Amino acid sequence: MSAEKKYHGSCLCKSITYEIETPIKFVVHDHCTICRRANAAAFVTWGGVNSEQFKLTHGGEYLTSFKYSHESERQFCKICGSQLFFRAKRWEGEVHFTRATIHEEMDEQPKAHVFYSDKASWVEVGDLLPKFGGPTGMVTLDN
């Protein structure tokens, strides 16, 4: 069995740093309206790991949370505003991280578009990844 690989990430100002350990549960492009607004982007690429594979390595005092509902929480840097993590009761025991905050190239590539029914009308998606409509759950990697 091969050793786990670690990836390192941070917010824009690098006040918060973290690491995640493989295996990665999923990497997907998320088009849901809430994620688009929270990140001011056409879509957000998320990755997910089990909670025990996630470690905040620096700057916990700069991490702040926004509870969108009693079921979900977004975490971001209170200095630079970078959204870093998402946690929800629906995916209890997982930490979802914004792919763009990882420093290294990742072996795991996006496998699908999720919440595609919420896609911004001004975005054209030209890749051949599967596209899932509403809240159908996350996609697992089939390596």
Secondary structure, 3 states (H helix, E strand, C coil): CCCCCEEEEECCCCCCEEEEECCCCEEEEECCHHHHHHHCCCCEEEEEEEHHHEEEEECHHHEEEEEEECCEEEEEECCCCCEEEEEEHHHCCEEEEEHHHECCCCCCCCCCEECHHHCCCCCCCCCCCCECCCCCCCCCCCC
